[in-house]
Amino acid sequence: MADRFFHNEMPDFVPEATEERAVEDVADSLLRLLSLPYSALAERFKQAALDLKATIVMETWGLKGRRVKDFSLYTGALGTAFLLFKSFQVTKNRNDLKLCSDIVKACDSASRGSGAVTVICGRAGVCALGAVAAKQAGDEQLRNYYITQFKEIKLPKDVPDELLYGRVGFLWACAFLNKHIGEGTIPPNYTGVVVNEIIKNGRKVFDKGGSPLMYEWDGQKFWGAAHGLAGIMHVLMHMQLQPDEVVDVKGTLHYMVKNRYPSGNYPSSEDSESDGLVHWCHGAPGVTLTLAKAAEVFGGEAFLRAAADGGEVVWNRGLLKRVGICHGVSGNAYTFLSLYRLTGNVEFLYRAKAFACFLLDRADKLILEGQMHGGDHPYSLFEGIGGMAYLFLDMIEPSKARFPAYEL
């Protein structure tokens, strides 16, 4: 199991120096980064992110003749557009916004007739980002075009309920539009039909003594963020729910906490006995993000305590030998950013900083040496260095950080 992650040898806490020159004599380069005043470290993150962004744009857009085969946010061109939009939000560089819109336009053409409906792997992500980017550019006609296109997306009857390919992946895009365009852009009566279907499907799988809601995808009852309970509950908490539906969502989360492994990690699927995955997609990181959201929405100590427990698992076993956000160090860092945003505890910010500094200091060397996996799609948002660049941009102002296409 230990071959999945690096042993975390970083100190539990390193205080920041008041001046940058005060850390010049620190021999270890990682400790030197951790000791920097945050303003100086944020500038390092920003420069690294912009350098990575330039490489990613060249590799995924410039060298491909501006043609799109994979339009997805997960491994394709839309992920580059999402990174560019994030860069625009941070730097206000309108060239990033223009390039984002250009890539979305190409993804719009490539995604037509695909049948894929979600934000991460489907047309909903294309239309949602297109509308939001158009609003920022002041192009009302283009914004309305993408919103109209979004509303024409039809969910097939056989679509699953999970995040990557299913109904909640579509619902997340609805919530994204409402946040960035305006509440009611996608009205509750539109999303309510989808929510009702998800709840109904979850109750069908109910087993007495088990979780109030349960779902199957690809023949398994997954628990994680990408395909299972954590992702579905997370999106449902952004929707308008009836009182009985709130009870079922809370009951499902309590069921997960009650049935986690003795280690504090979470099974990848119902009845799984393999305590090996500490990823956003499967295991404690994704579940912890959902529990942090539950603590925010429902209050009470139980969800907050469970989220903090999940953070301990990620600190001890989450320094993965992969770089990306789906199943890598970049994604696991968002566990601590979410906990920091929820609690204001600077120890969580330090842990996020530690994971990000580990990447800033060592990722290139470890990938070059073959000790760290750069991703099957090495420039992508979810598997490759695109996620690392996105994290670095989020580290500039960590109180505003959100796991891309998961947290709102």
N, C-alpha and C positions, 0 to 999 in steps of 0.2 A: 504493500500500500504506500509506503514511504517513497517509492520511486515516482509517484505522481507529483510530489512537491519537494521544494527545498526546505531543509530544516531552518526555521526562523531563528536566526541568531541575533536579530536586532534587539537593542535594549528596549525594555518596557516603556521607557520615556526618555527623551533627550530634550532638555530645555533649549529654547532658542537664544542665540546670542543677541545682544542689543545692536551690535554693529557687525557688518560683514567681515571686516578685517580681523575681528576677534577669533575667527575660525581658521585663519590661514595656516596655523601651526598644527591643525588636526591632521594626522597622517592618513587615516582611512578615508577614502573619497566618499563612501556612503555616509559615514558619521559626519563628515564635513557638510554634506548637503542637509542632513537632518538638523544640524546645529545652526544653519543660516537663519537670519531674520526672515520672517515669512515674505516680506515685500521683495527681498532679493531672490528667494526661492521661487516665488510666483513668476518673476521675470525669466528665470531659467526654464520653468515649465512652459511659459508662453513661447519662448524662442524655439524650444524643442518641438512644440506642437506645430508651429508654423513651418519649420523645416520638414517635419513629417508630412504635413498637409501638401506641401509642394511636391514631394516625392509621390504621394498617393495619387494626386491629380494627374501627374504625368503618366504613371503606370496604368491607371484605370480609365483614363479619358484621353489624354494627349497622344499616347502611343497606339491607341486603338482606333485612331481616325475618327473619334467621336461617334463610334457605333456602339450600340448596347445589345449584348446578348443576354446577360444576366442583369435584369432590372431590379432585383431584390435589394432591400435594405440590409439583409443579412450578409450576403457575400458579393453583392453586385454594385452597380453604378449608383443606385439610390443611397447606399451607405456613404459614398463619397459626397453626394449632394447634402446629406444630413450633416456630415462633418463640416462642410462649407457653410451651412446655415449656422451651425454652432460657432464657427470662427467669426462669422459676421456679427452674431450677437455679442461676442466678446470684444472684437476689435473695431466694429462698425465700418469695416472695409467693404464698400459696396461692390467691389470687384468680386468678392466672395459670393455676395448675394446674386449678382448677375450670372456667375458661373454655375451656382446652385440651380438657378432657374433654367439655364440651358440644358443641364444634365437631366433635370426633371422632365423637360420637354421631350428629350430622347427616350426617357423611361416611359413616358405617356404613350408614345407610339409602340414601344416594345411590349408593353403590358396589355395592350388591347387584345381581347379574346383569349387571354391566358387562363381565365377561370379561377385564378388565385385572388383571394378577397381580403387578405389581412394587411396590417401595417408593415410587418417585418418581411413577409414573403409574397405580398400581393399588391393589387392595384389600389387598395385603400390607402396604402402608404404613399404611393405616387401622387394621388389626387389631394390628399391631406397636406403633404409638404408643399405641393405646387400652389395650393390656395394660400397657405400661410406665407410662403415666400413672395407671392404676388401682392399680398396685403402690405408686406414690409416695403415692397418696391413702389407702392402706390398705384398699382395697375388693377383697377377695379374690374375691368372687363375680363382679364385673365383670372382673377380671383373667382369671379362668378362662374367662369367656364369650369374651373376645377371643382367647385362646389356642386355644380350641376352634374358633372361627370361622376362625382362621388355618390350622389343620391341615386344614380342609375345603376349602381352596383347591386347585383342580386345575389343573395346567399343561397347556394344550392341546398336542397333538402338533406343531402348526405354529408354536408360539411360537418367536421367535428366541432367540439366546443373549445378546444385548447387555444393557446396564444399564437403559435407560429403559423398554423394553417387554418384556424377555426374561428368560431363566432366571437370570442373575446378579443382576438386579434383585430377584428373589424370594429368592435366596440371601442377599443383603445383609440383607434383613429377618429372615431366620433368625438371622444372626450378631448383629444388633441385639438380638433377643429374648434370645439366650444371654448377651450381655454384661450386659443390664440386669435381666433376670428371674433368670437363673441358668444356669450351664453345663448342657447337657443338656435345657433346655426344648424345644428342637428337636434331637433326637438325631442323631448322625452317620450312622446308617443311613437316616435320613429325607433328610438333605441329600446323602448319598453317591450316591444314585441320580441326583440332578440333576447333581452334579459329573461323574459318569461319562458322562452324556449330553453335557455340554458338551465334555469332553475328546474324546470320540468324534467329535463333529461338527467340532471344530477340526482333528483329524487327517485328516478326509476331504478337506479343502481343501489339504492339504500339497502343495507343489510342490518338487521336488528342488532344493536350493540356496536355498530360501526359508525362511520361518518354519515351525518345527515345528507351530505352531497358527495357523490363519487362519479368519476367519469372514466371512460375507456378510450384509448387512442392506440391504434396499431396493436390491438389485442392485449394491452396492459393498462392497469389502473395507476397511472403515473401521479407522483406527488409534486414534481418540481415546477419551476417557473415556465419553462418552454412548452411543456406538453401536458401539465397536470394541475393538481389542486391549487398550488401556490399561485400560479399565473391566473387561473380562473377567478379565485377569490380576490386577488389583487385588483383586477379590472372591475369586478362586481362592486367593490367598495367605492368606485368612482361613479356608480350609477344610482338612480333613485330606486330604492328597494322598499317593498312592503314590510310591515313589522315581522311577519312570519318568515320572510326571506332573510331579513337581518339575523333572526334567530338561527337559521340554518347556516349562514355564512360564519357566524361566530362559533357555532357548534362544530363546524368542519375544522376551523383553525384550532380549537381546543382539542379536538380529536388528534390532530397532527402533533401538537405539542405533547400530549399524553403518550403518544406511541412513537416518539423519536427514539433513536438508539441511546444506550447508556452513555455513549461518548458525547451526546448532545447534537450529533449530526442527524440528518433526516434521510429516510429511505428514498431511493429513486422511484420506487413503485410499491404498491400495496403488497405486503408479505415478503418483500425483498429482505434478505439477510446480509447483503454485501455492503458494508459500511466503508465504501471507497471513494465516493464522489463528493467533492466539496467545490461545486461549480454553481454558477448562476442557473444553469439549465437543470441541474439535478443536485440536490443537497442543500446544505445550510445557507449558502449565500442568497439564493433566490427566495427561500422560505423566510429568511431574516428580513429581507426587504418588505415582504408581505406582512410579516408580524409587526414591523415598524409602522406600516400604514394602518394596521388594525389598532395599534396603540394610539395613533393620531385620531382615527375616526371614532373608535369606541371608548377610548380612555381606559382607566383601570391599570393596576399594577401587573396583572398576569401577562398580558401581551408584551408590555415593556420589558419585563424580566426575561421572558422567553426570547425576545429579540436580542437582548444583551448576551444571553447564553449562546445564541447562534453566532454572535460576533466573536466570542471566545474560540469557537471551533475554527472560524475563518482565520483568526490571528495565528492559531497554532498549526493549522493544516492547509491554509489557503494560499501560500506562496507557491503557486503551481508552476510547473515546468512548461507553461504555455503563456502566451502574451495577451490573448484576446479577451473580450468581455463576456463571451458566452461561456467559455470554460478556460479562463486564464486569470492571471494576476490583475489585469486591468478591471475586469468585471468584479472581482472580489473586493477591490478597493472601495467600490460603491457601497458595500455593506457598512463600512465605517462612516462614510459620508452621510448615509441615511440616518444612522444612529446619532451622529453629531448634530444633524439638522433637527432631530427629534428632541434631543436632550440638552444640547448646548455644552456637553461635556468635552473639554479640550483633549482628553485622552483618546476619544474616538477620532478627533481630527488628526492627532498625532499618528494614529495607526493608519489612517488613509494616506497621510503624508509619507509614512514609512514604506507602504507598498508602492506608492507612486515614485518615490525616490529610488527604491530598489530597481524599478524599471528604467528610470532615467540614468542611473549609474551603471547598470549591468546588462540590460536586455540585449543590446547590440552585440556585446562580446559573447554572451551566453548562446545567442542564436548562431553566431558565426562559428562557435566551437561545437555546436550540435548538442549542447546541454539543455537548450530551451527550444521549444517548437514555435516557429513563427507563424504557423497556421497553414492549412491546406490552400487557403486563399489569402496569401500573406499581406495583401494591401487592403483587405476588407474591413468593414466596421466591426463585425461580430467575431471574426476569427483571427484577424491579423492586426497590423500596426495601426489601422484606422481607429480601433477601439482605444489603443494607447494614446493616440493623438487627442481623441475626444476627452479622455480622462485628464490629460495634462491641461486642456482648456478649462475643464471643470475645476481643477485645483487652483486656478487663479482666484476664483471667488467661491470657495467651497460651500458657503451657506446656500448657494443657488444651484448646486450640483444635482443632477438627476440622471439616473441610469437611462441611457437612450432607448426610446420606444418601450419603456416599462414604467418608469416613474414620471409623474406629470408635475 
